[in-house]
């Protein structure tokens, strides 16, 4: 993927960052918010940071567990899990790709430290940002995702793709898949 690509939160491009075979992550079917249960709508159908949303939903802070990273030019990508601080249960899988050329050196250092979820870092550093939901997905987890979310074969969950804009410019692409509710 070229460093100069458009920031669009394209599902296939995000999955291809870490998966040669997209089916290992899962099968995705675009859905409308009306097709989601109330809990999935609360978790996914909004223009807010998922860190804040899952913490509110689960009534506790979350930690990030970075599974894999990639740095290509000024772009940094990571595959992560968010876990509840109270019991370590995984509440979200994600892939994000950030254009480091649009963040301060302090934000870059904190992101690369892998110690905090991206949403928390952006909030703490008062980065001027807006989150734009692009699509909602019905997800049938594949062989890689199923054990990460501790799911039996055939269990369905949901996710979303989104873009975070910094000062009006697209800067972060996101794929966020929540554990079933």
Steps between C-alpha positions, in 0.01 A plus 500: 500500500635836401579756767303757303174303497170671576378462858165328447470214753466253215431161662707297252801734529491492881469120515782461244738682734518189720330216309606340172174304506212727612292197597741432788363815663140443399216542257344847488152601388403869500193574713284800584480627859131397503616139459700512825374419848480791745832408666688473169351835388623658826846353450545562127252739335647834608769754422694463827822332610457129566725526807249730669202300373619156616611640836153649551326182379710267720513749789879477540822625336660292226861417422654447158687184404695549178522177300697625199625828349617629163685822420515610135637847444288736707219245553474284810254212521418269784277201569369516856267369766328715760453323834307597811728604785271328752539145368711504181208392280539602135232750396631607159733402216632777279727600217602863469725688262624846604685759292782604736569810289190665649575444870742660744818317602347451849191328359717287271718389794196408708338307214824310436533421873193277456389577855164670437208470257518752216177676602633567849828639360321739263267619777782551753703700247198710396545408133227680304314204355170371371405138450305407187321165487530362146333156508352245740577130458356163598810289566536124490840460671765295324768271641718788626227719649294226668758408767595866556137575593457157670211404271366162389478423126200667338460774763415830333607844617506850354748774421554824319742690285564866576734790430636746756561848363759730662414865444271400214757277324463118493780355712399160644325202343327254732349153499338429837328170585332456838450179691142370480250666731 
